[in-house]
Structures are given as structure tokens and as C-alpha cells.
Amino acid sequence: MTEVLRRYGPVLTGVILLAVAVWLALLVVLPQLMMIGFSFRPSLPPSKIGGPEDVFTVRNYLTLWTNQIHLAIFLKTIWASALVTATTLAVCYPVAFYLAQVAPKRRLPLLILMLIVPFWINELLRTFSWYIILAFNGPLNALLLWLGIIDEPQRFLGGDGGVIVGMVYVYILFMVFPLYNAIESLDRNQIEAARDLGAGWLRIHRRIVLPHAKPGIAVGCIMTFMLAAGSYAVPALLGGPNSRWFTEIIYNWFFEGGNWNQGAAYAFILLVLCIGFILGAMRLFRVGLADIAK
């Protein structure tokens, strides 16, 4: 704060803080409070709102536990989001390590630019590109047929596999850059010293790189899991009736079923789940908010 005051002065700093406070209050805190209020009230016609039937109730929350279909989709969303997070971590860790510790400094800007450029395109368009790639008559099936790996085209869309592949691609940068920032601060001399002492690459990563990169891993996993669990576009485009996401159920309550109260309850359950994942990830990696903020 002292540095900000010295750089921008008290007036501009006050304006910035006021703008941030207003933004948080109007776009974050107030909508969440309204959602919580909706979630504890029954769905009533406008004429009955404020009447004797408009009372606080937990009925909207109990609906999830009594509706076996919705509960199964909710549990599937949890493990599938965790799988997306683990897969993204496995894909991004070698990339982040190469960028941070192996790639020549003069080539690093070009490599990072090559990662970023595809994400200048809207998320929906990038998801549609995977829809084309994974289509029954798409290029992936054509390539597999040409290589002789399969005898007939396969249906990659409409299932969880296509959704997971699409999410790993869409959210890959949210894992790469936290990992890169953490690994880039590691002194290369530590790796060289370990190699001189006879340590293999697996031991170097397990004993040196991974412990140093824990804050980056925690941030990447938290962001990827939350984005995956809250995604709507990817499962809606690449999934099907047998691979519905919990966010699709929430969308249906709000915009098709017209039951905002039930949708708010489901949305709040998903929010609590994400908060629980954040706390669990911080405990698992033994990092605090100060470590994550770095």
C-alpha cells in the first residue's frame, strides 16, 4: 500500500480503491447475497411474494439429495472436474518446466506468444474447433482411418471424453502460467548441483522442482478446477444427454424451468464446493494465501 501511495499519490490511490470497492460490491458481493436469499425462499408467483407462503426454507437444497439424476450429475461434475485438473497439470508441467528452465532466453518470447495466440480467439470458437475435430466425419477420424488405427469412424462427441479434452485445451493457460511463474524463480544451480551429485531427473523433480513449484501447482489446480466445474459452453457443445454438467442443470432452472430459487440453491452448492476445493488444495500443498499471491 505504501508503494502504491508513493507511486500514484493519495488522490489517485483513493479513486482506485473506491472503484475496486464499488466493483466488488456491485458485481461480486451483492449478486452473491441475492443468490443466497433466492435459494432459501420458495418459488412463488409474483402475487404471493411477501405473503404468508414466502418464508425461509431449505427445500431447494434438499431437492438435490432427493433427485437421484441431479445428484449423479453433481457427483459426476466433481470427479470429472478433478480429472480435467489432473490431466491439465500432467500436460502443462513439462511445458512450464521447459519454458522456465530449458528454453533459450532469446526464444522464450516466441514460445510464449505461440501459446497465447490461439487464446486470442473467443472460447466458443475454440470449442467449436474441437467440435469439428472430434466430429464423426472430422479430421481426427480421418487421420485414424488413414493410419489404420481404426476400421470405422468413432463417435468422440456426446460423451465425457470429448468434454474433458475440450476443457483441458480451453483452460490450459490457467495452469501453464502459474506453473511457469513458480518454476522460473527456481535457481538453476540447484538442479545442476543435484545432477552433479548423481540425482536422476525423476528425483530432481520430486525433491527440488515440485516442492518449489507448490504455490504454482496450487494456483493452477484451483483455477482449472473452478473453471471446469463452472463451465457451461464446453459441455453444452461437446457433450450430450449422457454427459450433462451440473452447470447445465443450473442453466435449465434459471432460463428454461423459470425456477430461480431452485437454480440459486444449486449455484450456491456449486460455489461451496469450489470454496471447499480451494481450502483443500491449500491444505494439500501446504500453502497459504501469501504463497499463492506470489
Wavefront OBJ file of the C-alpha trace (Angstrom):
o trace
v 0.000 0.000 0.000
v 2.855 2.373 0.832
v 4.410 1.767 -2.567
v 1.065 2.391 -4.292
v 0.623 5.659 -2.398
v 4.110 6.784 -3.318
v 3.611 5.892 -6.980
v 0.115 7.252 -7.628
v -0.419 9.736 -4.820
v -3.218 9.768 -2.230
v -5.949 11.092 -4.546
v -5.492 8.615 -7.396
v -4.930 5.760 -4.927
v -8.209 6.624 -3.203
v -10.037 6.680 -6.551
v -8.578 3.278 -7.492
v -9.534 1.759 -4.135
v -13.043 3.244 -4.358
v -13.504 1.869 -7.885
v -12.350 -1.589 -6.784
v -14.644 -1.485 -3.745
v -17.661 -0.449 -5.846
v -16.867 -3.135 -8.431
v -16.596 -5.835 -5.771
v -19.755 -4.684 -4.001
v -21.962 -4.393 -7.090
v -20.663 -7.252 -9.228
v -19.495 -9.813 -6.660
v -20.872 -9.374 -3.144
v -24.391 -8.091 -3.908
v -25.210 -10.747 -6.571
v -23.988 -13.496 -4.230
v -26.135 -12.186 -1.379
v -29.146 -12.005 -3.692
v -28.490 -15.551 -4.863
v -28.325 -16.806 -1.271
v -31.581 -15.003 -0.480
v -33.296 -16.571 -3.509
v -32.001 -20.025 -2.589
v -33.735 -20.019 0.823
v -37.135 -18.961 -0.499
v -39.779 -20.970 -2.383
v -40.638 -20.323 -5.998
v -43.853 -18.341 -5.910
v -45.841 -16.300 -8.419
v -45.392 -12.519 -8.097
v -48.763 -12.139 -6.375
v -47.667 -14.347 -3.461
v -44.195 -12.872 -2.921
v -44.126 -11.253 0.520
v -47.196 -13.209 1.621
v -47.537 -15.905 4.284
v -46.115 -18.565 1.958
v -42.933 -16.563 1.292
v -40.843 -17.974 4.144
v -37.279 -19.196 4.509
v -36.894 -22.877 3.713
v -34.169 -25.423 2.879
v -36.456 -27.276 0.479
v -34.484 -26.087 -2.547
v -31.297 -27.606 -1.139
v -32.981 -30.875 -0.241
v -34.095 -31.244 -3.858
v -30.555 -32.169 -4.893
v -30.386 -35.054 -2.433
v -33.853 -36.376 -3.333
v -33.385 -36.093 -7.113
v -31.096 -39.009 -7.927
v -30.466 -37.850 -11.508
v -29.304 -34.394 -10.428
v -27.214 -35.869 -7.598
v -25.496 -38.242 -10.027
v -24.733 -35.343 -12.393
v -23.402 -33.274 -9.475
v -21.054 -36.077 -8.365
v -20.001 -36.694 -11.970
v -19.165 -32.989 -12.335
v -16.922 -33.171 -9.252
v -14.832 -36.145 -10.359
v -14.747 -35.051 -13.999
v -13.527 -31.571 -12.994
v -10.871 -33.201 -10.823
v -9.864 -35.369 -13.802
v -9.657 -32.291 -16.032
v -7.450 -30.618 -13.413
v -5.133 -33.628 -13.076
v -4.881 -34.072 -16.858
v -4.167 -30.378 -17.395
v -1.453 -30.495 -14.728
v 0.153 -33.533 -16.361
v 0.112 -31.819 -19.775
v 1.273 -28.399 -18.596
v 4.030 -29.334 -16.144
v 6.566 -30.416 -18.814
v 5.690 -27.369 -20.917
v 6.102 -24.994 -17.974
v 9.391 -26.605 -16.926
v 10.769 -26.351 -20.453
v 9.806 -22.698 -20.737
v 11.154 -21.807 -17.305
v 14.386 -23.800 -17.122
v 15.336 -25.223 -20.528
v 14.233 -22.901 -23.338
v 16.849 -20.341 -24.503
v 16.035 -16.832 -23.342
v 16.037 -15.456 -26.873
v 13.390 -17.979 -27.990
v 11.210 -17.670 -24.887
v 9.067 -14.715 -26.073
v 8.261 -16.534 -29.317
v 7.334 -19.741 -27.485
v 5.066 -17.894 -25.067
v 3.483 -15.993 -27.953
v 2.764 -19.295 -29.703
v 0.932 -20.431 -26.565
v -1.077 -17.237 -26.231
v -2.083 -16.531 -29.846
v -4.729 -19.313 -30.087
v -6.391 -17.862 -26.988
v -6.951 -14.542 -28.687
v -9.919 -16.290 -30.254
v -13.201 -16.445 -28.352
v -13.730 -19.510 -26.150
v -16.850 -20.506 -28.086
v -14.953 -20.522 -31.380
v -12.136 -22.593 -29.849
v -14.696 -25.044 -28.526
v -16.370 -25.228 -31.950
v -12.967 -26.061 -33.432
v -12.835 -29.136 -31.205
v -16.389 -29.945 -32.252
v -15.145 -30.066 -35.855
v -12.010 -32.043 -34.944
v -13.925 -34.662 -32.947
v -16.886 -34.926 -35.346
v -17.876 -38.289 -36.828
v -16.579 -37.170 -40.225
v -13.943 -34.862 -38.754
v -10.178 -34.757 -39.296
v -9.364 -36.904 -36.231
v -11.403 -39.837 -37.519
v -9.963 -39.320 -40.995
v -6.411 -39.413 -39.602
v -7.048 -42.540 -37.528
v -8.612 -44.280 -40.526
v -5.680 -43.316 -42.746
v -3.205 -44.644 -40.181
v -5.180 -47.864 -39.912
v -5.723 -47.495 -36.161
v -9.495 -47.837 -36.524
v -11.637 -49.608 -39.114
v -14.608 -47.253 -38.984
v -15.254 -43.726 -37.674
v -15.786 -43.389 -33.934
v -18.156 -41.061 -32.105
v -15.983 -38.879 -29.883
v -18.719 -36.304 -29.285
v -21.651 -36.745 -26.952
v -19.623 -38.333 -24.153
v -17.432 -37.279 -21.264
v -14.229 -37.891 -23.235
v -14.833 -35.091 -25.702
v -15.842 -32.696 -22.913
v -12.682 -33.429 -20.916
v -10.430 -32.994 -23.969
v -12.104 -29.689 -24.800
v -11.761 -28.392 -21.237
v -8.090 -29.349 -20.989
v -7.420 -27.291 -24.103
v -9.630 -24.346 -23.160
v -8.146 -23.924 -19.670
v -4.543 -24.917 -20.367
v -3.122 -21.400 -19.937
v -4.603 -21.138 -16.446
v -2.317 -23.996 -15.478
v 0.759 -23.201 -17.570
v 1.455 -19.666 -16.357
v 1.155 -20.255 -12.582
v 3.499 -23.228 -13.017
v 5.861 -21.191 -15.168
v 5.960 -18.320 -12.675
v 6.761 -20.713 -9.828
v 9.376 -22.799 -11.646
v 11.035 -19.772 -13.259
v 12.077 -18.485 -9.829
v 13.948 -21.708 -9.077
v 17.737 -21.266 -9.138
v 19.146 -23.473 -11.903
v 22.221 -24.058 -9.804
v 20.149 -26.277 -7.532
v 19.281 -28.531 -10.467
v 22.859 -28.590 -11.679
v 24.127 -29.399 -8.192
v 21.664 -32.283 -7.899
v 22.759 -33.640 -11.276
v 26.425 -33.389 -10.266
v 25.627 -35.424 -7.153
v 24.144 -38.180 -9.308
v 20.425 -37.495 -8.936
v 18.242 -38.592 -11.859
v 15.583 -36.426 -13.449
v 12.712 -38.048 -11.544
v 14.475 -37.474 -8.230
v 15.333 -33.895 -9.173
v 11.719 -33.111 -9.965
v 10.395 -34.920 -6.898
v 12.838 -33.414 -4.409
v 13.622 -29.976 -5.899
v 11.290 -28.746 -8.627
v 7.917 -29.938 -7.342
v 8.390 -28.665 -3.751
v 9.480 -25.286 -5.125
v 6.521 -25.169 -7.532
v 3.846 -25.972 -4.931
v 2.307 -22.464 -4.926
v 2.065 -22.511 -8.727
v 0.568 -26.004 -8.710
v -1.989 -24.936 -6.100
v -2.998 -21.827 -8.068
v -3.206 -23.723 -11.363
v -5.270 -26.545 -9.868
v -7.627 -24.134 -8.104
v -8.250 -22.034 -11.218
v -8.609 -25.024 -13.533
v -10.973 -26.901 -11.214
v -13.186 -23.873 -10.630
v -13.378 -23.054 -14.331
v -14.091 -26.690 -15.225
v -16.754 -27.132 -12.547
v -18.407 -23.859 -13.582
v -18.132 -24.368 -17.330
v -21.273 -24.334 -19.450
v -20.208 -23.766 -23.043
v -17.822 -26.729 -23.361
v -20.165 -29.471 -22.047
v -23.109 -27.934 -23.900
v -21.245 -28.032 -27.238
v -19.103 -31.167 -26.915
v -21.286 -33.248 -24.601
v -24.640 -34.885 -24.912
v -27.566 -36.220 -22.860
v -25.294 -38.786 -21.224
v -22.576 -36.282 -20.295
v -24.521 -33.401 -18.786
v -22.705 -30.995 -16.480
v -24.139 -29.572 -13.257
v -23.995 -26.086 -14.737
v -26.406 -27.220 -17.439
v -28.900 -28.175 -14.730
v -28.491 -24.746 -13.147
v -28.990 -23.092 -16.535
v -32.178 -25.081 -17.066
v -33.577 -23.996 -13.705
v -32.937 -20.326 -14.462
v -33.775 -19.985 -18.156
v -35.988 -22.935 -19.063
v -37.690 -24.030 -15.854
v -38.152 -20.455 -14.631
v -37.351 -21.518 -11.051
v -34.700 -19.018 -9.998
v -34.906 -20.108 -6.374
v -34.002 -23.698 -7.161
v -31.304 -22.575 -9.569
v -29.844 -20.267 -6.909
v -29.690 -23.156 -4.430
v -27.859 -25.354 -6.929
v -25.500 -22.490 -7.819
v -24.723 -21.873 -4.146
v -23.975 -25.579 -3.623
v -21.521 -25.401 -6.521
v -19.954 -22.261 -5.012
v -19.493 -24.002 -1.655
v -17.918 -26.944 -3.473
v -15.388 -24.645 -5.178
v -14.557 -22.900 -1.890
v -14.040 -26.308 -0.285
v -11.717 -27.305 -3.130
v -9.679 -24.112 -2.643
v -9.256 -24.797 1.068
v -8.464 -28.462 0.387
v -5.848 -27.585 -2.240
v -4.203 -25.079 0.093
v -4.058 -27.698 2.832
v -2.840 -30.434 0.473
v 0.011 -28.341 -0.925
v 0.629 -26.675 2.447
v 0.487 -23.164 1.060
v -1.166 -20.039 2.372
v -2.745 -17.036 0.703
v 0.591 -15.220 0.843
v 2.276 -18.059 -1.080
v -0.481 -18.099 -3.691
v -0.345 -14.306 -4.088
v 3.308 -14.535 -5.132
l 1 2 3 4 5 6 7 8 9 10 11 12 13 14 15 16 17 18 19 20 21 22 23 24 25 26 27 28 29 30 31 32 33 34 35 36 37 38 39 40 41 42 43 44 45 46 47 48 49 50 51 52 53 54 55 56 57 58 59 60 61 62 63 64 65 66 67 68 69 70 71 72 73 74 75 76 77 78 79 80 81 82 83 84 85 86 87 88 89 90 91 92 93 94 95 96 97 98 99 100 101 102 103 104 105 106 107 108 109 110 111 112 113 114 115 116 117 118 119 120 121 122 123 124 125 126 127 128 129 130 131 132 133 134 135 136 137 138 139 140 141 142 143 144 145 146 147 148 149 150 151 152 153 154 155 156 157 158 159 160 161 162 163 164 165 166 167 168 169 170 171 172 173 174 175 176 177 178 179 180 181 182 183 184 185 186 187 188 189 190 191 192 193 194 195 196 197 198 199 200 201 202 203 204 205 206 207 208 209 210 211 212 213 214 215 216 217 218 219 220 221 222 223 224 225 226 227 228 229 230 231 232 233 234 235 236 237 238 239 240 241 242 243 244 245 246 247 248 249 250 251 252 253 254 255 256 257 258 259 260 261 262 263 264 265 266 267 268 269 270 271 272 273 274 275 276 277 278 279 280 281 282 283 284 285 286 287 288 289 290 291 292 293 294
